[in-house]
């Protein structure tokens, strides 16, 4: 039997804590301004299918077209998984237990996670026993299929529902790229014909407010901001009021970066959610947790803790172009219970793209566009 089966009781997927070093510049620990009355906790409104559409992907010359850029953005992760698997299988004439055990090791090293790796190996083992896998191509094809299915179990494309306005709260620890993600989403929504408005709710870092204003200027999108140190909930309250007055249909709200293990800071995030419900019991209509792919399995701990204080609806996995830990997408899909809705694979605005499981797997394994 494989190591994950032999050690199943002894080895359990841990929930490592995010180190202070990986989340620089924590916000000050002062008390927030007085809180408006609690409107109660309501379920997040389910979005009507009105997704922002992605341009069709090409694979021109490997480097051109959107799929080519996806492959380029996942180059480091592909080296840790796809290329390593190719080397592992090179010259193999038989798919046997030793080969599958080596595959298990490769998946775990690529941060695919214990649960997802177990699912992959159980399926491949069953097919080997039925002699349904007898060569390298068959194994890689089946591996791509099962990895796509793992990502597809919770897959749900992001969509906007009719609301006045549709409020998107963007949360995460410091340094994961929340503000940049908001700016890129604003450009995407504006290009799709929406009327977005940005709320500079990260009031503990003056640089964050200025950065959001720059994104707003670049996309010709208004930004609602107050002075440094202002109450974040108050900023978001003003932003939703302004959106209604100006006819904006989408509010993208930035929030202060916080460590997931600082209880009182997380409570301030819960307060923001309660304040938004004063406008609309269904607000925020979407809560996107931004995760840095480079943190690997620590992303699971962040997802767990943020889900306890905010009604998370989806994940944004950023900085995939700068890490070999892209396999964490499978661990998140298997364990977080949340859909990955956007991924960041580069610096350009359109390098933040809707997540598509089969394209992601193909790019990760070095295959052709699906």
C-alpha positions as CSV (number, residue, x, y, z in Angstrom):
1,X,0.0,0.0,0.0
2,X,1.1,3.6,-0.5
3,X,2.4,5.8,2.3
4,X,-0.7,7.9,2.6
5,X,-2.7,4.7,3.3
6,X,-0.1,3.2,5.6
7,X,0.1,6.5,7.6
8,X,-3.5,7.7,7.3
9,X,-4.2,7.5,11.0
10,X,-0.8,8.9,12.0
11,X,-0.7,11.7,9.4
12,X,-3.5,14.3,9.3
13,X,-3.7,17.4,7.2
14,X,-2.6,20.1,9.6
15,X,-3.8,23.7,9.8
16,X,-0.5,25.6,10.2
17,X,-0.6,29.1,11.5
18,X,0.4,31.9,9.3
19,X,3.7,33.4,10.5
20,X,4.0,37.1,11.3
21,X,6.8,37.2,8.7
22,X,4.5,36.1,5.9
23,X,1.9,38.8,6.7
24,X,3.9,42.1,7.1
25,X,2.6,45.4,8.5
26,X,-0.3,44.3,10.7
27,X,-2.8,47.0,11.4
28,X,-2.8,48.9,14.7
29,X,-4.7,47.2,17.5
30,X,-6.8,50.2,18.5
31,X,-10.5,50.1,19.1
32,X,-12.8,51.0,16.2
33,X,-15.4,53.7,16.3
34,X,-18.8,52.9,17.8
35,X,-20.8,50.4,15.9
36,X,-24.2,51.0,14.4
37,X,-27.0,48.6,15.4
38,X,-26.6,45.0,14.4
39,X,-29.0,44.2,11.6
40,X,-28.5,40.4,12.1
41,X,-26.8,37.8,10.0
42,X,-28.5,36.9,6.7
43,X,-27.4,34.4,4.1
44,X,-25.4,35.8,1.2
45,X,-27.7,36.4,-1.8
46,X,-27.1,33.8,-4.6
47,X,-25.9,35.5,-7.7
48,X,-28.0,35.2,-10.9
49,X,-25.9,33.9,-13.8
50,X,-24.6,37.1,-15.3
51,X,-20.9,36.3,-15.3
52,X,-18.3,38.5,-16.7
53,X,-17.2,36.7,-19.9
54,X,-13.6,35.7,-20.7
55,X,-12.3,36.1,-24.2
56,X,-11.9,32.7,-25.9
57,X,-8.5,31.2,-25.2
58,X,-5.9,30.5,-27.8
59,X,-2.7,28.5,-27.7
60,X,-0.7,30.3,-30.4
61,X,2.9,29.3,-30.3
62,X,2.7,28.3,-26.6
63,X,3.3,31.9,-25.5
64,X,0.6,33.9,-27.2
65,X,-3.1,33.9,-26.4
66,X,-4.7,33.7,-23.0
67,X,-3.9,30.0,-22.5
68,X,-0.3,30.6,-23.5
69,X,-0.1,33.3,-20.8
70,X,-1.7,31.0,-18.3
71,X,0.9,28.3,-19.1
72,X,3.6,31.0,-18.7
73,X,2.2,32.2,-15.4
74,X,2.2,28.6,-14.0
75,X,5.7,27.9,-15.2
76,X,7.2,27.4,-11.7
77,X,4.3,25.2,-10.5
78,X,4.5,23.2,-13.7
79,X,8.1,22.6,-13.1
80,X,7.3,21.3,-9.6
81,X,4.5,19.0,-10.9
82,X,4.0,18.6,-14.6
83,X,7.7,18.5,-15.6
84,X,8.6,16.4,-12.7
85,X,6.0,13.8,-13.5
86,X,7.2,13.8,-17.1
87,X,10.7,13.0,-15.9
88,X,9.3,10.3,-13.5
89,X,7.5,8.6,-16.3
90,X,10.2,8.8,-18.9
91,X,11.1,5.4,-20.2
92,X,8.6,3.6,-18.0
93,X,7.0,0.6,-19.7
94,X,4.8,-0.5,-16.8
95,X,2.5,1.4,-14.4
96,X,3.1,-0.4,-11.1
97,X,2.8,0.3,-7.4
98,X,6.3,1.8,-7.1
99,X,5.6,4.3,-9.8
100,X,2.3,5.3,-8.2
101,X,4.1,5.7,-4.9
102,X,6.6,8.0,-6.5
103,X,3.7,9.9,-8.0
104,X,2.2,10.3,-4.6
105,X,5.5,11.9,-3.3
106,X,5.5,14.3,-6.3
107,X,1.9,15.4,-5.6
108,X,2.6,16.0,-1.9
109,X,5.8,18.0,-2.7
110,X,3.8,20.2,-5.1
111,X,1.4,21.1,-2.2
112,X,-1.6,19.2,-3.6
113,X,-2.4,18.2,-0.1
114,X,-3.1,14.9,1.7
115,X,-6.8,14.6,0.9
116,X,-6.5,15.5,-2.7
117,X,-3.5,13.2,-3.2
118,X,-5.4,10.4,-1.5
119,X,-8.3,10.9,-3.9
120,X,-6.0,10.8,-6.9
121,X,-4.0,7.7,-5.9
122,X,-7.1,5.7,-5.0
123,X,-8.6,6.3,-8.4
124,X,-5.4,5.6,-10.3
125,X,-4.8,2.4,-8.2
126,X,-8.3,1.1,-9.1
127,X,-7.7,1.6,-12.8
128,X,-4.2,0.0,-12.6
129,X,-5.8,-3.1,-11.0
130,X,-8.3,-3.2,-13.8
131,X,-5.5,-2.9,-16.3
132,X,-7.1,0.2,-17.6
133,X,-3.8,2.1,-17.3
134,X,-1.0,0.5,-19.2
135,X,1.2,3.3,-20.5
136,X,2.4,6.9,-19.8
137,X,-0.2,8.6,-21.9
138,X,-3.1,6.8,-20.3
139,X,-1.8,7.6,-16.8
140,X,-1.3,11.3,-17.6
141,X,-4.8,11.5,-19.2
142,X,-6.4,9.9,-16.2
143,X,-4.4,12.1,-13.8
144,X,-5.6,15.2,-15.7
145,X,-9.2,14.0,-15.5
146,X,-9.2,13.3,-11.8
147,X,-7.4,16.6,-11.0
148,X,-10.0,18.5,-13.0
149,X,-12.8,16.7,-11.2
150,X,-11.3,17.7,-7.8
151,X,-11.3,21.3,-8.9
152,X,-14.7,21.0,-10.4
153,X,-16.4,19.6,-7.3
154,X,-17.0,23.1,-6.0
155,X,-16.4,25.2,-9.1
156,X,-18.8,28.1,-9.4
157,X,-18.0,31.0,-11.8
158,X,-18.3,34.4,-10.3
159,X,-21.4,36.3,-11.3
160,X,-23.2,39.5,-10.5
161,X,-26.9,39.6,-9.5
162,X,-29.2,42.5,-9.7
163,X,-28.7,44.6,-6.6
164,X,-28.7,48.3,-5.6
165,X,-25.7,48.1,-5.6
166,X,-24.0,44.6,-5.7
167,X,-21.5,44.8,-2.8
168,X,-18.3,42.8,-3.0
169,X,-16.2,42.6,0.1
170,X,-12.6,41.7,-0.4
171,X,-10.7,40.3,2.6
172,X,-7.4,38.7,3.4
173,X,-4.2,39.0,5.4
174,X,-1.6,41.7,4.6
175,X,0.5,41.3,1.5
176,X,-1.7,38.9,-0.5
177,X,-2.7,41.5,-3.1
178,X,-6.2,42.6,-2.1
179,X,-5.9,46.2,-3.4
180,X,-4.4,45.1,-6.7
181,X,-7.1,42.4,-7.0
182,X,-9.8,45.1,-6.5
183,X,-8.3,47.4,-9.1
184,X,-8.1,44.6,-11.7
185,X,-11.7,43.5,-11.0
186,X,-12.8,47.1,-11.4
187,X,-11.2,47.3,-14.8
188,X,-12.9,43.9,-15.7
189,X,-16.3,45.1,-14.6
190,X,-16.0,48.5,-16.3
191,X,-15.0,46.8,-19.6
192,X,-18.1,44.6,-19.3
193,X,-20.4,47.6,-19.1
194,X,-20.9,47.8,-15.4
195,X,-20.6,51.0,-13.3
196,X,-18.2,50.1,-10.4
197,X,-17.3,52.2,-7.4
198,X,-14.4,51.5,-5.1
199,X,-14.4,51.8,-1.3
200,X,-11.0,52.4,0.4
201,X,-11.8,50.4,3.6
202,X,-8.1,49.7,4.4
203,X,-7.8,52.8,6.5
204,X,-4.8,51.7,8.5
205,X,-2.4,52.1,5.6
206,X,-2.2,55.4,3.8
207,X,-0.4,53.6,1.0
208,X,-3.4,51.3,0.5
209,X,-5.7,54.2,0.0
210,X,-3.4,55.9,-2.4
211,X,-2.9,52.7,-4.3
212,X,-6.6,52.2,-4.7
213,X,-7.0,55.8,-5.9
214,X,-4.4,55.1,-8.6
215,X,-6.3,52.0,-9.7
216,X,-9.5,54.1,-9.7
217,X,-7.9,56.8,-11.8
218,X,-6.5,54.2,-14.3
219,X,-9.9,52.6,-14.7
220,X,-11.9,55.8,-14.5
221,X,-13.8,54.5,-11.5
222,X,-14.7,56.7,-8.5
223,X,-13.1,55.9,-5.1
224,X,-14.7,56.7,-1.8
225,X,-12.1,57.3,1.0
226,X,-11.7,59.0,4.3
227,X,-8.6,59.9,6.3
228,X,-6.0,57.5,7.6
229,X,-7.2,55.7,10.7
230,X,-10.9,56.3,9.9
231,X,-13.4,53.6,10.8
232,X,-13.5,51.1,8.0
233,X,-17.2,50.4,8.5
234,X,-17.9,54.1,8.1
235,X,-16.1,54.2,4.8
236,X,-18.1,51.3,3.5
237,X,-21.3,52.9,4.7
238,X,-20.5,56.1,2.8
239,X,-19.5,54.1,-0.3
240,X,-22.8,52.2,-0.5
241,X,-24.7,55.5,0.0
242,X,-22.6,57.1,-2.7
243,X,-23.2,54.2,-5.1
244,X,-26.9,54.5,-4.7
245,X,-26.8,58.3,-5.3
246,X,-24.6,58.0,-8.4
247,X,-26.2,54.9,-9.9
248,X,-23.2,52.6,-9.5
249,X,-24.2,49.0,-9.7
250,X,-21.1,47.4,-8.2
251,X,-19.2,48.4,-5.0
252,X,-15.8,46.8,-4.5
253,X,-14.8,47.2,-0.9
254,X,-11.2,47.0,0.3
255,X,-10.6,46.0,3.9
256,X,-7.6,46.3,6.2
257,X,-5.2,43.4,6.1
258,X,-5.2,41.4,9.3
259,X,-3.6,38.4,10.8
260,X,-6.1,35.5,10.8
261,X,-5.2,34.7,14.4
262,X,-5.9,38.1,15.9
263,X,-9.3,37.8,17.4
264,X,-10.2,41.4,18.0
265,X,-9.1,42.4,14.5
266,X,-11.2,39.7,13.0
267,X,-14.2,41.0,15.0
268,X,-13.8,44.3,13.3
269,X,-14.3,42.5,10.0
270,X,-17.5,40.9,11.4
271,X,-18.6,44.5,12.3
272,X,-18.1,45.6,8.7
273,X,-20.4,42.8,7.6
274,X,-23.1,43.8,10.1
275,X,-22.9,47.5,9.0
276,X,-23.4,46.6,5.4
277,X,-26.6,44.7,6.3
278,X,-28.1,48.0,7.4
279,X,-28.4,48.8,3.7
280,X,-29.4,45.4,2.4
281,X,-30.0,42.2,4.5
282,X,-28.3,40.2,1.7
283,X,-25.2,42.4,1.7
284,X,-22.3,41.8,1.2
285,X,-23.5,39.9,-1.8
286,X,-20.1,38.4,-2.4
287,X,-17.1,38.0,0.0
288,X,-13.9,37.2,-1.8
289,X,-11.0,35.9,0.3
290,X,-7.7,36.7,-1.4
291,X,-4.9,34.1,-0.8
292,X,-1.3,34.2,-1.8
293,X,-0.5,30.9,-3.5
294,X,3.1,31.1,-2.2
295,X,1.9,30.5,1.4
296,X,1.0,26.9,0.4
297,X,-0.9,25.0,3.0
298,X,-1.1,28.1,5.3
299,X,-3.8,29.2,2.9
300,X,-6.1,26.5,4.4
301,X,-5.8,28.0,7.9
302,X,-6.6,31.4,6.6
303,X,-9.7,30.2,4.7
304,X,-10.9,28.4,7.9
305,X,-10.6,31.4,10.2
306,X,-11.9,34.0,7.8
307,X,-15.0,31.8,7.1
308,X,-15.8,32.0,10.9
309,X,-16.2,35.8,10.9
310,X,-17.4,36.6,7.3
311,X,-19.8,34.8,4.9
312,X,-17.1,33.9,2.4
313,X,-18.5,33.1,-1.1
314,X,-15.3,32.5,-3.1
315,X,-11.5,32.5,-3.3
316,X,-9.0,34.5,-5.3
317,X,-5.6,32.8,-5.6
318,X,-2.9,35.3,-6.4
319,X,0.8,35.4,-7.3
320,X,0.7,32.0,-9.0
321,X,3.4,33.3,-11.4
322,X,5.9,33.7,-8.5
323,X,5.6,30.3,-6.8
324,X,6.0,26.6,-7.3
325,X,3.1,25.9,-4.9
326,X,0.2,26.1,-7.4
327,X,-0.8,22.7,-6.3
328,X,-2.4,24.3,-3.3
329,X,-5.4,25.0,-5.5
330,X,-6.4,21.3,-5.2
331,X,-6.0,21.3,-1.4
332,X,-8.2,24.4,-1.2
333,X,-10.8,22.9,-3.5
334,X,-10.9,19.7,-1.5
335,X,-10.8,21.1,2.0
336,X,-12.1,24.7,2.1
337,X,-15.6,24.1,0.7
338,X,-15.3,27.3,-1.3
339,X,-14.9,27.8,-5.1
340,X,-11.8,29.3,-6.5
341,X,-13.3,32.1,-8.7
342,X,-10.3,34.1,-9.9
343,X,-6.5,33.5,-10.2
344,X,-3.6,35.9,-10.7
345,X,-0.9,34.8,-13.0
346,X,0.9,38.0,-13.8
347,X,1.1,41.8,-13.4
348,X,-1.2,42.9,-16.2
349,X,-4.8,43.7,-15.5
350,X,-6.1,40.7,-17.5
351,X,-3.7,38.4,-15.8
352,X,-6.4,38.3,-13.1
353,X,-8.7,35.9,-14.8
354,X,-11.8,33.7,-14.1
355,X,-10.7,30.3,-12.8
356,X,-11.4,27.4,-15.2
357,X,-10.5,23.9,-13.8
358,X,-9.6,22.1,-17.0
359,X,-7.5,25.0,-18.4
360,X,-5.7,25.2,-15.1
361,X,-4.9,21.5,-15.0
362,X,-3.8,21.5,-18.7
363,X,-1.5,24.4,-18.1
364,X,-0.1,22.9,-14.9
365,X,0.7,19.5,-16.6
366,X,2.0,21.1,-19.8
367,X,-0.8,19.8,-22.0
368,X,-2.6,21.4,-24.8
369,X,-5.6,23.8,-24.3
370,X,-8.7,21.8,-23.5
